[in-house]
Amino acid sequence: MLLSEAKSILSTSSSIAFQLPNGTLVPSHFHVTEIGLVDKHFIDCGGTVRKEQKVNFQLWNADDHDHQLHPEKLVSIIELSERVLGIPDLEIEVEYQGETIGKYGLDYDGNNFLLTTKMTDCLAKDNCGIPAEKPKIRLSQLQSSGCAPGSGCC
């Protein structure tokens, strides 16, 4: 989800809820402790230099159960970060504390912001020797080819 999309959703919302991939909600007393611009400058296993930029939201559960972040407050924090840090309209990545800090993508289902799973991947499969995935065939499909005992095909 782009930053502009999140702001648009927040501008018409009366509350904010984040849902983890397992379906549970982040406790309603969460805080957005950081909004930042993250630059990643790296080289992949095939030797290609790459750059990536994302907007980062960090969610944190405080022991402060009496306060909840309201949509208009989050919009004001986002707009402040855009002005002060020069954050452009980029994809949002969310950090949330589980057993360790997890990184999630962000989506919306009409009610909740969805923290979506992210996967690692090889960006240079053609350069680093990763074979293309072979099609999976059921053994029952192979046996139906008509190879009979004694026919010489087996």
C-alpha positions as protocol buffer text, in pm:
chain_id: "A"
residue {
  index: 1
  type: MET
  ca { x: 0 y: 0 z: 0 }
}
residue {
  index: 2
  type: LEU
  ca { x: 124 y: 345 z: -88 }
}
residue {
  index: 3
  type: LEU
  ca { x: 141 y: 619 z: 173 }
}
residue {
  index: 4
  type: SER
  ca { x: -125 y: 820 z: -14 }
}
residue {
  index: 5
  type: GLU
  ca { x: -364 y: 523 z: 1 }
}
residue {
  index: 6
  type: ALA
  ca { x: -319 y: 490 z: 378 }
}
residue {
  index: 7
  type: LYS
  ca { x: -385 y: 862 z: 426 }
}
residue {
  index: 8
  type: SER
  ca { x: -698 y: 839 z: 211 }
}
residue {
  index: 9
  type: ILE
  ca { x: -831 y: 545 z: 416 }
}
residue {
  index: 10
  type: LEU
  ca { x: -749 y: 720 z: 745 }
}
residue {
  index: 11
  type: SER
  ca { x: -924 y: 1040 z: 635 }
}
residue {
  index: 12
  type: THR
  ca { x: -1259 y: 856 z: 623 }
}
residue {
  index: 13
  type: SER
  ca { x: -1204 y: 625 z: 923 }
}
residue {
  index: 14
  type: SER
  ca { x: -1331 y: 666 z: 1277 }
}
residue {
  index: 15
  type: SER
  ca { x: -1079 y: 420 z: 1424 }
}
residue {
  index: 16
  type: ILE
  ca { x: -761 y: 233 z: 1334 }
}
residue {
  index: 17
  type: ALA
  ca { x: -705 y: -140 z: 1364 }
}
residue {
  index: 18
  type: PHE
  ca { x: -413 y: -351 z: 1242 }
}
residue {
  index: 19
  type: GLN
  ca { x: -464 y: -723 z: 1185 }
}
residue {
  index: 20
  type: LEU
  ca { x: -178 y: -972 z: 1190 }
}
residue {
  index: 21
  type: PRO
  ca { x: -153 y: -1246 z: 925 }
}
residue {
  index: 22
  type: ASN
  ca { x: -288 y: -1503 z: 1174 }
}
residue {
  index: 23
  type: GLY
  ca { x: -609 y: -1298 z: 1209 }
}
residue {
  index: 24
  type: THR
  ca { x: -546 y: -1150 z: 1555 }
}
residue {
  index: 25
  type: LEU
  ca { x: -562 y: -777 z: 1601 }
}
residue {
  index: 26
  type: VAL
  ca { x: -276 y: -566 z: 1727 }
}
residue {
  index: 27
  type: PRO
  ca { x: -395 y: -445 z: 2071 }
}
residue {
  index: 28
  type: SER
  ca { x: -599 y: -126 z: 2034 }
}
residue {
  index: 29
  type: HIS
  ca { x: -364 y: 68 z: 2263 }
}
residue {
  index: 30
  type: PHE
  ca { x: -73 y: 43 z: 2014 }
}
residue {
  index: 31
  type: HIS
  ca { x: 138 y: 346 z: 1930 }
}
residue {
  index: 32
  type: VAL
  ca { x: 303 y: 436 z: 1601 }
}
residue {
  index: 33
  type: THR
  ca { x: 645 y: 511 z: 1745 }
}
residue {
  index: 34
  type: GLU
  ca { x: 822 y: 586 z: 1418 }
}
residue {
  index: 35
  type: ILE
  ca { x: 747 y: 687 z: 1063 }
}
residue {
  index: 36
  type: GLY
  ca { x: 1058 y: 694 z: 852 }
}
residue {
  index: 37
  type: LEU
  ca { x: 1216 y: 675 z: 511 }
}
residue {
  index: 38
  type: VAL
  ca { x: 1426 y: 360 z: 474 }
}
residue {
  index: 39
  type: ASP
  ca { x: 1692 y: 341 z: 203 }
}
residue {
  index: 40
  type: LYS
  ca { x: 1836 y: 2 z: 117 }
}
residue {
  index: 41
  type: HIS
  ca { x: 2142 y: 0 z: -110 }
}
residue {
  index: 42
  type: PHE
  ca { x: 2262 y: -353 z: -179 }
}
residue {
  index: 43
  type: ILE
  ca { x: 2414 y: -596 z: -424 }
}
residue {
  index: 44
  type: ASP
  ca { x: 2233 y: -916 z: -513 }
}
residue {
  index: 45
  type: CYS
  ca { x: 2397 y: -1258 z: -550 }
}
residue {
  index: 46
  type: GLY
  ca { x: 2428 y: -1202 z: -925 }
}
residue {
  index: 47
  type: GLY
  ca { x: 2634 y: -886 z: -877 }
}
residue {
  index: 48
  type: THR
  ca { x: 2363 y: -631 z: -960 }
}
residue {
  index: 49
  type: VAL
  ca { x: 2363 y: -318 z: -745 }
}
residue {
  index: 50
  type: ARG
  ca { x: 2012 y: -226 z: -636 }
}
residue {
  index: 51
  type: LYS
  ca { x: 1839 y: 49 z: -439 }
}
residue {
  index: 52
  type: GLU
  ca { x: 1506 y: 33 z: -263 }
}
residue {
  index: 53
  type: GLN
  ca { x: 1310 y: 293 z: -66 }
}
residue {
  index: 54
  type: LYS
  ca { x: 1013 y: 235 z: 160 }
}
residue {
  index: 55
  type: VAL
  ca { x: 814 y: 425 z: 418 }
}
residue {
  index: 56
  type: ASN
  ca { x: 840 y: 254 z: 754 }
}
residue {
  index: 57
  type: PHE
  ca { x: 579 y: 252 z: 1029 }
}
residue {
  index: 58
  type: GLN
  ca { x: 681 y: 103 z: 1362 }
}
residue {
  index: 59
  type: LEU
  ca { x: 396 y: -21 z: 1584 }
}
residue {
  index: 60
  type: TRP
  ca { x: 451 y: -65 z: 1956 }
}
residue {
  index: 61
  type: ASN
  ca { x: 230 y: -188 z: 2237 }
}
residue {
  index: 62
  type: ALA
  ca { x: 255 y: 34 z: 2539 }
}
residue {
  index: 63
  type: ASP
  ca { x: 124 y: -41 z: 2884 }
}
residue {
  index: 64
  type: ASP
  ca { x: -90 y: 269 z: 2837 }
}
residue {
  index: 65
  type: HIS
  ca { x: -432 y: 108 z: 2792 }
}
residue {
  index: 66
  type: ASP
  ca { x: -619 y: 438 z: 2828 }
}
residue {
  index: 67
  type: HIS
  ca { x: -513 y: 594 z: 2499 }
}
residue {
  index: 68
  type: GLN
  ca { x: -583 y: 495 z: 2142 }
}
residue {
  index: 69
  type: LEU
  ca { x: -439 y: 650 z: 1832 }
}
residue {
  index: 70
  type: HIS
  ca { x: -709 y: 826 z: 1630 }
}
residue {
  index: 71
  type: PRO
  ca { x: -698 y: 840 z: 1250 }
}
residue {
  index: 72
  type: GLU
  ca { x: -664 y: 1221 z: 1233 }
}
residue {
  index: 73
  type: LYS
  ca { x: -365 y: 1207 z: 1471 }
}
residue {
  index: 74
  type: LEU
  ca { x: -191 y: 944 z: 1256 }
}
residue {
  index: 75
  type: VAL
  ca { x: -257 y: 1154 z: 944 }
}
residue {
  index: 76
  type: SER
  ca { x: -96 y: 1454 z: 1116 }
}
residue {
  index: 77
  type: ILE
  ca { x: 209 y: 1243 z: 1208 }
}
residue {
  index: 78
  type: ILE
  ca { x: 234 y: 1118 z: 848 }
}
residue {
  index: 79
  type: GLU
  ca { x: 206 y: 1472 z: 709 }
}
residue {
  index: 80
  type: LEU
  ca { x: 472 y: 1596 z: 951 }
}
residue {
  index: 81
  type: SER
  ca { x: 707 y: 1317 z: 841 }
}
residue {
  index: 82
  type: GLU
  ca { x: 642 y: 1401 z: 475 }
}
residue {
  index: 83
  type: ARG
  ca { x: 732 y: 1767 z: 534 }
}
residue {
  index: 84
  type: VAL
  ca { x: 1027 y: 1724 z: 767 }
}
residue {
  index: 85
  type: LEU
  ca { x: 1186 y: 1412 z: 616 }
}
residue {
  index: 86
  type: GLY
  ca { x: 1080 y: 1472 z: 255 }
}
residue {
  index: 87
  type: ILE
  ca { x: 903 y: 1137 z: 238 }
}
residue {
  index: 88
  type: PRO
  ca { x: 757 y: 1069 z: -108 }
}
residue {
  index: 89
  type: ASP
  ca { x: 455 y: 851 z: -188 }
}
residue {
  index: 90
  type: LEU
  ca { x: 613 y: 507 z: -144 }
}
residue {
  index: 91
  type: GLU
  ca { x: 513 y: 158 z: -36 }
}
residue {
  index: 92
  type: ILE
  ca { x: 464 y: 119 z: 338 }
}
residue {
  index: 93
  type: GLU
  ca { x: 644 y: -146 z: 537 }
}
residue {
  index: 94
  type: VAL
  ca { x: 533 y: -204 z: 896 }
}
residue {
  index: 95
  type: GLU
  ca { x: 753 y: -322 z: 1182 }
}
residue {
  index: 96
  type: TYR
  ca { x: 581 y: -496 z: 1471 }
}
residue {
  index: 97
  type: GLN
  ca { x: 725 y: -674 z: 1773 }
}
residue {
  index: 98
  type: GLY
  ca { x: 655 y: -1045 z: 1790 }
}
residue {
  index: 99
  type: GLU
  ca { x: 925 y: -1286 z: 1908 }
}
residue {
  index: 100
  type: THR
  ca { x: 1153 y: -1046 z: 1721 }
}
residue {
  index: 101
  type: ILE
  ca { x: 1083 y: -741 z: 1507 }
}
residue {
  index: 102
  type: GLY
  ca { x: 874 y: -858 z: 1213 }
}
residue {
  index: 103
  type: LYS
  ca { x: 843 y: -674 z: 883 }
}
residue {
  index: 104
  type: TYR
  ca { x: 510 y: -674 z: 707 }
}
residue {
  index: 105
  type: GLY
  ca { x: 351 y: -534 z: 396 }
}
residue {
  index: 106
  type: LEU
  ca { x: 29 y: -336 z: 436 }
}
residue {
  index: 107
  type: ASP
  ca { x: -315 y: -388 z: 283 }
}
residue {
  index: 108
  type: TYR
  ca { x: -672 y: -296 z: 375 }
}
residue {
  index: 109
  type: ASP
  ca { x: -987 y: -511 z: 380 }
}
residue {
  index: 110
  type: GLY
  ca { x: -1246 y: -234 z: 426 }
}
residue {
  index: 111
  type: ASN
  ca { x: -1231 y: -252 z: 807 }
}
residue {
  index: 112
  type: ASN
  ca { x: -875 y: -323 z: 917 }
}
residue {
  index: 113
  type: PHE
  ca { x: -527 y: -254 z: 796 }
}
residue {
  index: 114
  type: LEU
  ca { x: -380 y: -596 z: 722 }
}
residue {
  index: 115
  type: LEU
  ca { x: -20 y: -674 z: 806 }
}
residue {
  index: 116
  type: THR
  ca { x: 77 y: -903 z: 520 }
}
residue {
  index: 117
  type: THR
  ca { x: 360 y: -1154 z: 518 }
}
residue {
  index: 118
  type: LYS
  ca { x: 675 y: -1079 z: 325 }
}
residue {
  index: 119
  type: MET
  ca { x: 902 y: -1339 z: 170 }
}
residue {
  index: 120
  type: THR
  ca { x: 1266 y: -1339 z: 76 }
}
residue {
  index: 121
  type: ASP
  ca { x: 1354 y: -1416 z: -285 }
}
residue {
  index: 122
  type: CYS
  ca { x: 1656 y: -1443 z: -509 }
}
residue {
  index: 123
  type: LEU
  ca { x: 1664 y: -1139 z: -738 }
}
residue {
  index: 124
  type: ALA
  ca { x: 1923 y: -1290 z: -973 }
}
residue {
  index: 125
  type: LYS
  ca { x: 1799 y: -1642 z: -1044 }
}
residue {
  index: 126
  type: ASP
  ca { x: 1927 y: -1621 z: -1401 }
}
residue {
  index: 127
  type: ASN
  ca { x: 2280 y: -1523 z: -1283 }
}
residue {
  index: 128
  type: CYS
  ca { x: 2342 y: -1734 z: -976 }
}
residue {
  index: 129
  type: GLY
  ca { x: 2257 y: -2085 z: -1092 }
}
residue {
  index: 130
  type: ILE
  ca { x: 1912 y: -2134 z: -939 }
}
residue {
  index: 131
  type: PRO
  ca { x: 1733 y: -2380 z: -1169 }
}
residue {
  index: 132
  type: ALA
  ca { x: 1389 y: -2294 z: -1300 }
}
residue {
  index: 133
  type: GLU
  ca { x: 1113 y: -2467 z: -1109 }
}
residue {
  index: 134
  type: LYS
  ca { x: 1021 y: -2797 z: -1273 }
}
residue {
  index: 135
  type: PRO
  ca { x: 651 y: -2864 z: -1333 }
}
residue {
  index: 136
  type: LYS
  ca { x: 499 y: -3103 z: -1081 }
}
residue {
  index: 137
  type: ILE
  ca { x: 342 y: -3413 z: -1237 }
}
residue {
  index: 138
  type: ARG
  ca { x: 141 y: -3675 z: -1053 }
}
residue {
  index: 139
  type: LEU
  ca { x: 258 y: -4033 z: -1084 }
}
residue {
  index: 140
  type: SER
  ca { x: -94 y: -4131 z: -1184 }
}
residue {
  index: 141
  type: GLN
  ca { x: -55 y: -3910 z: -1492 }
}
residue {
  index: 142
  type: LEU
  ca { x: 265 y: -4086 z: -1591 }
}
residue {
  index: 143
  type: GLN
  ca { x: 113 y: -4432 z: -1551 }
}
residue {
  index: 144
  type: SER
  ca { x: -178 y: -4346 z: -1776 }
}
residue {
  index: 145
  type: SER
  ca { x: 58 y: -4313 z: -2074 }
}
residue {
  index: 146
  type: GLY
  ca { x: -16 y: -4674 z: -2171 }
}
residue {
  index: 147
  type: CYS
  ca { x: 320 y: -4837 z: -2096 }
}
residue {
  index: 148
  type: ALA
  ca { x: 240 y: -5209 z: -2060 }
}
residue {
  index: 149
  type: PRO
  ca { x: 471 y: -5479 z: -1926 }
}
residue {
  index: 150
  type: GLY
  ca { x: 672 y: -5633 z: -2207 }
}
residue {
  index: 151
  type: SER
  ca { x: 607 y: -5341 z: -2447 }
}
residue {
  index: 152
  type: GLY
  ca { x: 964 y: -5219 z: -2423 }
}
residue {
  index: 153
  type: CYS
  ca { x: 869 y: -4868 z: -2308 }
}
residue {
  index: 154
  type: CYS
  ca { x: 957 y: -4922 z: -1941 }
}
